[in-house]
Amino acid sequence: MSMDSTTENQPASGPETVLTPEPPPLLPLAAAELEALKAKAAKADEHFDRLLRLGAEFDNFKKRAARERSEAIKFANEEMLRRLIPVLDNFDAALQAVNDHQGNTQSLVDGVNMILQQLRSTLTESGLEEINAHGQAFDHNFHEAVSQQETSEVSEGQVFQQLRKGY
């Protein structure tokens, strides 16, 4: 009987194993090399500890900065509200005066104008500035166009009518 050459080259069936090369034998380290490795390991441990501490310090810094930012906003709002309370009180007094004295409207107009000036002054002190656009060249950085209208009163590209004040 003749055997096929492909059959002869096939391994016998059974569990397959993969052989890995053995690691090279460890050579004994000289005392100086061992000390150098120990020093490097100690230095690596120091750097790792330092990294952990810096990470914790950074987390604490972020929390502290967020807390300080929140407190600054709270105190800024508190100051603005403290300045607006007298304006609110004056509006209440004006409404009370209207209810008590129906006849004298000029004193009411004068009082409301004074309250308006007080409110504007308070807002200006807090950094609010009014933008007067009427007759100015249209600037898309400051103005918001609602429509365009042809007119002979102002040249093209200028604000003809201001519907609402800008700040």
VOBAVO-263927 format. One record per residue: chain; y negated, z negated, x of N, C-alpha, C, O in turn. Coordinates in Angstrom, 2 decimals, always signed. Layout:
<recs>
REC,A,Y,Z,X,Y,Z,X,Y,Z,X,Y,Z,X
...
</recs>
This chain:
<recs>
REC,A,+1.14,+0.00,+0.80,+0.00,+0.00,+0.00,-1.24,+0.00,+0.87,-1.33,-0.71,+1.87
REC,A,-2.15,+0.78,+0.47,-3.37,+0.94,+1.25,-4.48,+0.18,+0.56,-4.65,+0.26,-0.66
REC,A,-5.23,-0.53,+1.33,-6.33,-1.31,+0.78,-7.64,-0.57,+1.00,-7.87,+0.09,+2.02
REC,A,-8.46,-0.73,+0.02,-9.77,-0.10,+0.10,-10.61,-0.87,+1.12,-10.50,-2.09,+1.23
REC,A,-11.45,-0.16,+1.85,-12.24,-0.83,+2.90,-13.28,-1.77,+2.31,-13.67,-2.74,+2.97
REC,A,-13.74,-1.52,+1.07,-14.71,-2.43,+0.48,-14.07,-3.74,+0.11,-14.73,-4.78,+0.13
REC,A,-12.81,-3.73,-0.21,-12.12,-4.95,-0.57,-11.90,-5.81,+0.65,-11.96,-7.04,+0.58
REC,A,-11.65,-5.17,+1.78,-11.38,-5.94,+2.98,-12.59,-6.71,+3.46,-12.44,-7.78,+4.06
REC,A,-13.81,-6.19,+3.22,-15.01,-6.83,+3.74,-15.58,-7.90,+2.81,-16.51,-8.61,+3.20
REC,A,-15.06,-8.04,+1.63,-15.58,-9.02,+0.70,-15.04,-10.40,+1.04,-13.86,-10.54,+1.38
REC,A,-15.88,-11.44,+0.97,-15.40,-12.79,+1.27,-14.53,-13.29,+0.14,-14.58,-12.80,-0.98
REC,A,-13.76,-14.24,+0.46,-12.89,-14.84,-0.55,-13.77,-15.60,-1.53,-14.79,-16.16,-1.16
REC,A,-13.36,-15.60,-2.78,-14.17,-16.30,-3.79,-14.03,-17.79,-3.58,-12.97,-18.29,-3.23
REC,A,-15.13,-18.49,-3.82,-15.17,-19.93,-3.64,-16.61,-20.39,-3.59,-17.52,-19.56,-3.73
REC,A,-16.86,-21.64,-3.39,-18.24,-22.11,-3.36,-18.99,-21.53,-2.17,-18.48,-21.46,-1.06
REC,A,-20.23,-21.12,-2.45,-21.06,-20.57,-1.38,-21.85,-21.70,-0.74,-22.31,-22.60,-1.44
REC,A,-21.99,-21.66,+0.52,-22.75,-22.68,+1.23,-23.76,-22.00,+2.12,-23.52,-20.92,+2.66
REC,A,-24.87,-22.64,+2.27,-25.91,-22.13,+3.14,-26.06,-23.15,+4.25,-26.24,-24.35,+4.01
REC,A,-25.99,-22.67,+5.43,-26.11,-23.56,+6.57,-27.55,-23.54,+7.06,-28.15,-22.48,+7.22
REC,A,-28.09,-24.71,+7.30,-29.44,-24.80,+7.86,-29.28,-25.22,+9.31,-28.37,-25.96,+9.67
REC,A,-30.19,-24.73,+10.10,-30.07,-25.12,+11.51,-30.40,-26.59,+11.67,-31.26,-27.13,+10.96
REC,A,-29.75,-27.21,+12.56,-30.01,-28.63,+12.82,-31.34,-28.77,+13.53,-31.70,-27.94,+14.36
REC,A,-32.08,-29.83,+13.18,-33.37,-30.01,+13.87,-33.11,-30.31,+15.34,-32.07,-30.85,+15.72
REC,A,-34.09,-29.94,+16.14,-33.89,-30.22,+17.57,-33.83,-31.72,+17.79,-34.46,-32.48,+17.06
REC,A,-33.12,-32.13,+18.73,-33.02,-33.57,+18.98,-34.38,-34.11,+19.37,-35.15,-33.47,+20.09
REC,A,-34.68,-35.33,+18.88,-35.95,-35.96,+19.20,-35.91,-36.43,+20.64,-34.99,-37.10,+21.11
REC,A,-36.96,-36.05,+21.28,-37.06,-36.48,+22.69,-37.78,-37.82,+22.71,-38.72,-38.03,+21.95
REC,A,-37.37,-38.65,+23.52,-38.07,-39.94,+23.59,-39.51,-39.70,+24.04,-39.77,-38.93,+24.95
REC,A,-40.43,-40.39,+23.37,-41.85,-40.25,+23.69,-42.20,-41.20,+24.82,-41.66,-42.30,+24.96
REC,A,-43.10,-40.71,+25.60,-43.60,-41.57,+26.66,-44.49,-42.63,+26.01,-45.01,-42.42,+24.91
REC,A,-44.66,-43.71,+26.66,-45.44,-44.82,+26.11,-46.87,-44.37,+25.83,-47.46,-44.81,+24.84
REC,A,-47.44,-43.54,+26.66,-48.81,-43.07,+26.48,-48.90,-42.19,+25.24,-49.86,-42.28,+24.47
REC,A,-47.89,-41.34,+25.03,-47.89,-40.48,+23.85,-47.73,-41.31,+22.58,-48.37,-41.03,+21.57
REC,A,-46.91,-42.32,+22.62,-46.71,-43.19,+21.47,-48.00,-43.94,+21.14,-48.37,-44.06,+19.97
REC,A,-48.69,-44.43,+22.14,-49.96,-45.12,+21.92,-51.01,-44.16,+21.35,-51.79,-44.55,+20.49
REC,A,-51.04,-42.91,+21.83,-51.99,-41.92,+21.33,-51.72,-41.62,+19.86,-52.65,-41.49,+19.07
REC,A,-50.44,-41.50,+19.48,-50.09,-41.26,+18.08,-50.47,-42.45,+17.20,-50.97,-42.27,+16.09
REC,A,-50.25,-43.66,+17.71,-50.63,-44.84,+16.95,-52.15,-44.89,+16.76,-52.63,-45.25,+15.69
REC,A,-52.90,-44.54,+17.79,-54.36,-44.54,+17.70,-54.83,-43.50,+16.68,-55.75,-43.75,+15.91
REC,A,-54.19,-42.33,+16.68,-54.55,-41.28,+15.73,-54.21,-41.71,+14.30,-54.97,-41.44,+13.38
REC,A,-53.09,-42.36,+14.11,-52.72,-42.85,+12.78,-53.71,-43.91,+12.31,-54.10,-43.92,+11.14
REC,A,-54.12,-44.79,+13.20,-55.10,-45.82,+12.83,-56.44,-45.17,+12.48,-57.10,-45.59,+11.52
REC,A,-56.84,-44.17,+13.24,-58.09,-43.45,+12.96,-58.00,-42.74,+11.62,-58.97,-42.73,+10.86
REC,A,-56.85,-42.13,+11.31,-56.64,-41.46,+10.02,-56.74,-42.47,+8.88,-57.32,-42.18,+7.84
REC,A,-56.16,-43.66,+9.07,-56.26,-44.70,+8.05,-57.71,-45.14,+7.83,-58.13,-45.36,+6.70
REC,A,-58.48,-45.26,+8.93,-59.89,-45.62,+8.82,-60.66,-44.57,+8.03,-61.46,-44.89,+7.15
REC,A,-60.39,-43.29,+8.36,-61.08,-42.21,+7.65,-60.71,-42.18,+6.17,-61.56,-41.91,+5.32
REC,A,-59.46,-42.45,+5.87,-59.03,-42.46,+4.47,-59.70,-43.60,+3.71,-60.18,-43.40,+2.59
REC,A,-59.74,-44.78,+4.32,-60.43,-45.92,+3.69,-61.91,-45.60,+3.47,-62.47,-45.92,+2.42
REC,A,-62.53,-44.99,+4.46,-63.94,-44.62,+4.36,-64.15,-43.62,+3.22,-65.12,-43.73,+2.47
REC,A,-63.24,-42.66,+3.10,-63.32,-41.68,+2.02,-63.22,-42.36,+0.66,-63.98,-42.04,-0.25
REC,A,-62.29,-43.29,+0.52,-62.15,-44.01,-0.74,-63.41,-44.81,-1.07,-63.88,-44.81,-2.21
REC,A,-63.97,-45.48,-0.07,-65.18,-46.27,-0.29,-66.37,-45.37,-0.67,-67.14,-45.71,-1.57
REC,A,-66.51,-44.23,+0.01,-67.60,-43.31,-0.31,-67.44,-42.76,-1.73,-68.43,-42.60,-2.45
REC,A,-66.22,-42.48,-2.12,-65.98,-42.00,-3.49,-66.38,-43.04,-4.52,-67.00,-42.72,-5.53
REC,A,-66.02,-44.29,-4.25,-66.38,-45.37,-5.17,-67.90,-45.58,-5.19,-68.49,-45.79,-6.26
REC,A,-68.53,-45.53,-4.02,-69.98,-45.68,-3.96,-70.68,-44.56,-4.72,-71.68,-44.79,-5.40
REC,A,-70.16,-43.33,-4.60,-70.75,-42.20,-5.30,-70.60,-42.36,-6.81,-71.54,-42.07,-7.56
REC,A,-69.45,-42.81,-7.27,-69.26,-43.06,-8.70,-70.24,-44.12,-9.19,-70.83,-43.98,-10.27
REC,A,-70.41,-45.18,-8.41,-71.36,-46.23,-8.79,-72.79,-45.69,-8.82,-73.58,-46.06,-9.69
REC,A,-73.13,-44.83,-7.86,-74.46,-44.23,-7.83,-74.70,-43.38,-9.07,-75.77,-43.46,-9.67
REC,A,-73.71,-42.58,-9.46,-73.87,-41.74,-10.65,-74.08,-42.60,-11.90,-74.93,-42.29,-12.73
REC,A,-73.30,-43.68,-12.02,-73.45,-44.57,-13.18,-74.82,-45.24,-13.17,-75.47,-45.35,-14.22
REC,A,-75.27,-45.70,-12.00,-76.57,-46.37,-11.90,-77.70,-45.39,-12.22,-78.65,-45.75,-12.91
REC,A,-77.60,-44.16,-11.72,-78.63,-43.15,-11.98,-78.70,-42.81,-13.47,-79.79,-42.66,-14.02
REC,A,-77.55,-42.69,-14.11,-77.53,-42.41,-15.55,-78.14,-43.56,-16.34,-78.89,-43.34,-17.29
REC,A,-77.82,-44.79,-15.94,-78.37,-45.97,-16.62,-79.89,-46.03,-16.42,-80.62,-46.32,-17.37
REC,A,-80.36,-45.77,-15.20,-81.80,-45.81,-14.93,-82.53,-44.70,-15.68,-83.64,-44.91,-16.18
REC,A,-81.92,-43.53,-15.78,-82.52,-42.42,-16.52,-82.63,-42.79,-18.00,-83.65,-42.53,-18.64
REC,A,-81.59,-43.39,-18.54,-81.59,-43.80,-19.94,-82.67,-44.85,-20.18,-83.38,-44.80,-21.19
REC,A,-82.79,-45.81,-19.28,-83.80,-46.85,-19.42,-85.21,-46.27,-19.30,-86.12,-46.69,-20.03
REC,A,-85.41,-45.31,-18.40,-86.73,-44.68,-18.24,-87.12,-43.94,-19.52,-88.27,-44.01,-19.95
REC,A,-86.18,-43.25,-20.12,-86.46,-42.55,-21.38,-86.79,-43.56,-22.47,-87.72,-43.36,-23.26
REC,A,-86.03,-44.64,-22.51,-86.28,-45.67,-23.53,-87.67,-46.26,-23.38,-88.39,-46.41,-24.36
REC,A,-88.06,-46.59,-22.15,-89.36,-47.19,-21.93,-90.49,-46.19,-22.14,-91.57,-46.56,-22.61
REC,A,-90.25,-44.91,-21.81,-91.26,-43.89,-22.06,-91.48,-43.73,-23.56,-92.61,-43.63,-24.02
REC,A,-90.40,-43.70,-24.33,-90.52,-43.61,-25.78,-91.19,-44.85,-26.35,-92.00,-44.77,-27.27
REC,A,-90.86,-45.99,-25.79,-91.45,-47.24,-26.26,-92.97,-47.22,-26.06,-93.71,-47.64,-26.95
REC,A,-93.42,-46.73,-24.93,-94.86,-46.65,-24.65,-95.54,-45.69,-25.61,-96.62,-45.98,-26.11
REC,A,-94.92,-44.54,-25.88,-95.50,-43.56,-26.81,-95.58,-44.16,-28.21,-96.60,-44.02,-28.90
REC,A,-94.54,-44.83,-28.63,-94.55,-45.44,-29.96,-95.61,-46.55,-30.05,-96.27,-46.70,-31.07
REC,A,-95.75,-47.31,-28.97,-96.76,-48.37,-28.95,-98.15,-47.78,-29.13,-99.00,-48.39,-29.78
REC,A,-98.41,-46.61,-28.57,-99.70,-45.95,-28.70,-99.90,-45.35,-30.09,-101.03,-45.24,-30.57
REC,A,-98.81,-44.96,-30.75,-98.93,-44.32,-32.05,-99.01,-45.31,-33.21,-99.46,-44.94,-34.30
REC,A,-98.60,-46.54,-33.00,-98.63,-47.54,-34.08,-100.04,-47.76,-34.63,-100.20,-47.83,-35.85
REC,A,-101.08,-47.87,-33.80,-102.43,-48.02,-34.37,-102.85,-46.81,-35.22,-103.55,-46.97,-36.22
REC,A,-102.43,-45.63,-34.83,-102.75,-44.44,-35.63,-102.08,-44.54,-36.99,-102.70,-44.25,-38.01
REC,A,-100.84,-44.96,-37.00,-100.12,-45.14,-38.26,-100.80,-46.20,-39.12,-100.94,-46.03,-40.33
REC,A,-101.21,-47.29,-38.50,-101.91,-48.34,-39.23,-103.21,-47.81,-39.84,-103.55,-48.16,-40.98
REC,A,-103.94,-46.99,-39.11,-105.19,-46.43,-39.62,-104.95,-45.48,-40.79,-105.74,-45.43,-41.72
REC,A,-103.86,-44.72,-40.73,-103.51,-43.87,-41.88,-103.21,-44.72,-43.11,-103.64,-44.39,-44.21
REC,A,-102.49,-45.82,-42.93,-102.22,-46.73,-44.04,-103.52,-47.29,-44.62,-103.68,-47.39,-45.84
REC,A,-104.44,-47.65,-43.74,-105.73,-48.18,-44.19,-106.51,-47.11,-44.95,-107.16,-47.41,-45.95
REC,A,-106.45,-45.86,-44.50,-107.15,-44.77,-45.19,-106.56,-44.55,-46.57,-107.31,-44.35,-47.53
REC,A,-105.25,-44.58,-46.68,-104.63,-44.42,-48.00,-104.98,-45.58,-48.93,-105.19,-45.39,-50.12
REC,A,-105.04,-46.77,-48.38,-105.44,-47.94,-49.18,-106.87,-47.79,-49.66,-107.19,-48.13,-50.80
REC,A,-107.74,-47.28,-48.79,-109.15,-47.08,-49.16,-109.27,-46.05,-50.27,-110.11,-46.19,-51.16
REC,A,-108.44,-44.99,-50.23,-108.45,-43.98,-51.28,-108.05,-44.61,-52.61,-108.66,-44.32,-53.64
REC,A,-107.04,-45.45,-52.60,-106.57,-46.09,-53.83,-107.59,-47.08,-54.37,-107.73,-47.23,-55.59
REC,A,-108.32,-47.77,-53.48,-109.27,-48.79,-53.91,-110.60,-48.19,-54.37,-111.18,-48.67,-55.35
REC,A,-111.07,-47.16,-53.68,-112.40,-46.60,-53.94,-112.27,-45.11,-54.24,-112.26,-44.30,-53.31
REC,A,-112.17,-44.74,-55.46,-111.98,-43.35,-55.84,-113.26,-42.52,-55.72,-113.17,-41.30,-55.68
REC,A,-114.41,-43.12,-55.67,-115.65,-42.37,-55.76,-116.18,-41.82,-54.45,-116.68,-40.70,-54.45
REC,A,-116.09,-42.52,-53.32,-116.74,-42.13,-52.07,-115.78,-41.34,-51.20,-114.96,-41.91,-50.47
REC,A,-115.87,-40.01,-51.28,-114.95,-39.16,-50.51,-115.44,-38.93,-49.09,-114.63,-38.68,-48.20
REC,A,-116.74,-39.00,-48.85,-117.25,-38.74,-47.51,-116.76,-39.78,-46.52,-116.42,-39.43,-45.38
REC,A,-116.71,-41.03,-46.91,-116.20,-42.06,-46.00,-114.71,-41.83,-45.71,-114.24,-42.11,-44.61
REC,A,-113.99,-41.32,-46.71,-112.57,-41.00,-46.49,-112.43,-39.85,-45.50,-111.60,-39.92,-44.60
REC,A,-113.23,-38.81,-45.65,-113.20,-37.66,-44.73,-113.54,-38.12,-43.32,-112.87,-37.74,-42.36
REC,A,-114.56,-38.93,-43.19,-114.95,-39.46,-41.87,-113.82,-40.28,-41.25,-113.52,-40.15,-40.07
REC,A,-113.19,-41.13,-42.07,-112.09,-41.96,-41.57,-110.90,-41.13,-41.14,-110.31,-41.41,-40.09
REC,A,-110.53,-40.12,-41.91,-109.40,-39.26,-41.54,-109.72,-38.48,-40.28,-108.84,-38.30,-39.43
REC,A,-110.95,-38.00,-40.13,-111.35,-37.31,-38.90,-111.25,-38.24,-37.69,-110.83,-37.82,-36.61
REC,A,-111.64,-39.49,-37.86,-111.52,-40.45,-36.75,-110.06,-40.69,-36.40,-109.72,-40.80,-35.22
REC,A,-109.22,-40.78,-37.39,-107.79,-40.97,-37.13,-107.21,-39.76,-36.42,-106.40,-39.90,-35.50
REC,A,-107.62,-38.57,-36.84,-107.15,-37.35,-36.19,-107.57,-37.33,-34.72,-106.78,-36.97,-33.85
REC,A,-108.80,-37.71,-34.43,-109.27,-37.77,-33.05,-108.48,-38.81,-32.25,-108.16,-38.59,-31.08
REC,A,-108.19,-39.94,-32.88,-107.40,-40.97,-32.21,-106.00,-40.45,-31.88,-105.49,-40.68,-30.79
REC,A,-105.39,-39.75,-32.83,-104.06,-39.19,-32.60,-104.09,-38.14,-31.49,-103.23,-38.15,-30.61
REC,A,-105.06,-37.25,-31.52,-105.18,-36.22,-30.47,-105.39,-36.86,-29.11,-104.80,-36.43,-28.11
REC,A,-106.23,-37.89,-29.07,-106.49,-38.58,-27.81,-105.21,-39.21,-27.27,-104.93,-39.13,-26.07
REC,A,-104.46,-39.84,-28.13,-103.21,-40.49,-27.72,-102.22,-39.46,-27.19,-101.58,-39.68,-26.16
REC,A,-102.09,-38.34,-27.88,-101.16,-37.30,-27.45,-101.62,-36.64,-26.15,-100.79,-36.29,-25.31
REC,A,-102.93,-36.45,-25.98,-103.46,-35.86,-24.75,-103.19,-36.79,-23.56,-102.82,-36.33,-22.48
REC,A,-103.38,-38.10,-23.78,-103.09,-39.07,-22.71,-101.62,-39.05,-22.33,-101.27,-39.39,-21.20
REC,A,-100.77,-38.67,-23.27,-99.33,-38.60,-22.99,-98.91,-37.25,-22.42,-97.72,-37.04,-22.17
REC,A,-99.86,-36.34,-22.21,-99.55,-35.08,-21.54,-99.45,-33.88,-22.45,-99.11,-32.79,-21.99
REC,A,-99.74,-34.03,-23.73,-99.66,-32.91,-24.66,-100.97,-32.12,-24.60,-102.05,-32.69,-24.74
REC,A,-100.86,-30.80,-24.40,-102.04,-29.95,-24.34,-101.94,-28.88,-25.42,-100.88,-28.28,-25.62
REC,A,-103.04,-28.65,-26.10,-103.09,-27.63,-27.14,-103.36,-26.27,-26.48,-104.18,-26.16,-25.57
REC,A,-102.65,-25.25,-26.95,-102.86,-23.89,-26.45,-103.60,-23.12,-27.53,-103.08,-22.89,-28.61
REC,A,-104.83,-22.73,-27.22,-105.62,-21.94,-28.16,-105.38,-20.47,-27.84,-105.75,-20.00,-26.76
REC,A,-104.76,-19.75,-28.76,-104.39,-18.36,-28.50,-105.35,-17.35,-29.10,-105.33,-16.19,-28.71
REC,A,-106.19,-17.76,-30.02,-107.06,-16.82,-30.74,-107.99,-16.08,-29.77,-108.74,-16.69,-29.01
REC,A,-107.92,-14.75,-29.81,-108.75,-13.90,-28.95,-108.25,-13.76,-27.53,-108.85,-13.03,-26.74
REC,A,-107.17,-14.42,-27.19,-106.61,-14.35,-25.83,-105.64,-13.18,-25.73,-105.12,-12.69,-26.73
REC,A,-105.41,-12.72,-24.51,-104.40,-11.68,-24.28,-103.04,-12.28,-24.58,-102.74,-13.41,-24.19
REC,A,-102.20,-11.51,-25.29,-100.87,-12.02,-25.66,-100.04,-12.22,-24.41,-99.91,-11.31,-23.59
REC,A,-99.47,-13.41,-24.27,-98.59,-13.74,-23.15,-97.29,-14.29,-23.74,-97.29,-15.36,-24.36
REC,A,-96.20,-13.56,-23.55,-94.93,-13.98,-24.15,-94.42,-15.31,-23.60,-93.52,-15.91,-24.19
REC,A,-94.97,-15.77,-22.48,-94.56,-17.07,-21.94,-95.15,-18.23,-22.75,-94.60,-19.33,-22.77
REC,A,-96.28,-17.98,-23.43,-96.95,-19.04,-24.17,-97.06,-18.77,-25.66,-97.18,-19.71,-26.45
REC,A,-97.03,-17.52,-26.05,-97.26,-17.16,-27.44,-95.99,-16.62,-28.08,-95.11,-16.08,-27.42
REC,A,-95.92,-16.79,-29.38,-94.78,-16.29,-30.14,-95.35,-15.35,-31.21,-96.06,-15.78,-32.12
REC,A,-95.02,-14.05,-31.10,-95.56,-13.06,-32.03,-94.76,-13.08,-33.33,-93.53,-13.11,-33.33
REC,A,-95.49,-13.06,-34.45,-94.87,-13.00,-35.76,-94.93,-11.56,-36.26,-93.97,-11.06,-36.84
REC,A,-96.06,-10.92,-36.04,-96.23,-9.53,-36.46,-97.35,-8.89,-35.65,-98.06,-9.57,-34.91
REC,A,-97.49,-7.58,-35.82,-98.59,-6.85,-35.19,-99.46,-6.29,-36.31,-98.96,-5.91,-37.37
REC,A,-100.76,-6.24,-36.05,-101.67,-5.75,-37.06,-102.77,-4.97,-36.35,-103.32,-5.42,-35.34
REC,A,-103.09,-3.81,-36.89,-104.18,-3.02,-36.33,-105.49,-3.54,-36.88,-105.63,-3.79,-38.07
REC,A,-106.47,-3.70,-35.97,-107.79,-4.18,-36.36,-108.81,-3.71,-35.35,-108.48,-3.44,-34.19
REC,A,-110.03,-3.61,-35.79,-111.09,-3.22,-34.88,-111.80,-4.44,-34.31,-112.69,-4.31,-33.47
REC,A,-111.41,-5.63,-34.76,-112.07,-6.86,-34.32,-111.69,-7.26,-32.89,-112.53,-7.77,-32.15
REC,A,-110.45,-7.03,-32.51,-110.00,-7.36,-31.14,-109.28,-6.15,-30.57,-108.76,-5.32,-31.31
REC,A,-109.24,-6.06,-29.25,-108.57,-4.93,-28.61,-107.05,-5.12,-28.67,-106.55,-6.21,-28.95
REC,A,-106.34,-4.04,-28.40,-104.88,-4.06,-28.47,-104.32,-5.03,-27.41,-104.81,-5.09,-26.29
REC,A,-103.28,-5.77,-27.81,-102.63,-6.72,-26.89,-103.25,-8.10,-26.93,-102.86,-8.97,-26.14
REC,A,-104.21,-8.32,-27.82,-104.83,-9.64,-27.94,-104.38,-10.29,-29.24,-104.01,-9.62,-30.20
REC,A,-104.43,-11.62,-29.25,-104.05,-12.38,-30.44,-105.19,-12.28,-31.45,-106.33,-12.66,-31.17
REC,A,-104.86,-11.76,-32.63,-105.87,-11.59,-33.69,-105.98,-12.83,-34.56,-107.08,-13.26,-34.91
REC,A,-104.84,-13.40,-34.91,-104.82,-14.55,-35.80,-103.78,-15.55,-35.31,-102.66,-15.17,-34.96
REC,A,-104.16,-16.81,-35.28,-103.25,-17.86,-34.88,-102.79,-18.57,-36.12,-103.57,-19.25,-36.79
REC,A,-101.49,-18.43,-36.45,-100.96,-19.03,-37.67,-100.68,-20.52,-37.50,-100.86,-21.31,-38.42
REC,A,-100.22,-20.89,-36.31,-99.91,-22.28,-36.04,-100.27,-22.59,-34.59,-100.05,-21.77,-33.70
REC,A,-100.83,-23.76,-34.36,-101.22,-24.13,-33.00,-100.00,-24.30,-32.11,-98.93,-24.69,-32.57
REC,A,-100.18,-24.00,-30.87,-99.12,-24.20,-29.88,-99.49,-25.33,-28.95,-100.67,-25.61,-28.73
REC,A,-98.47,-25.97,-28.40,-98.70,-27.09,-27.50,-97.86,-26.93,-26.26,-97.90,-27.78,-25.36
</recs>
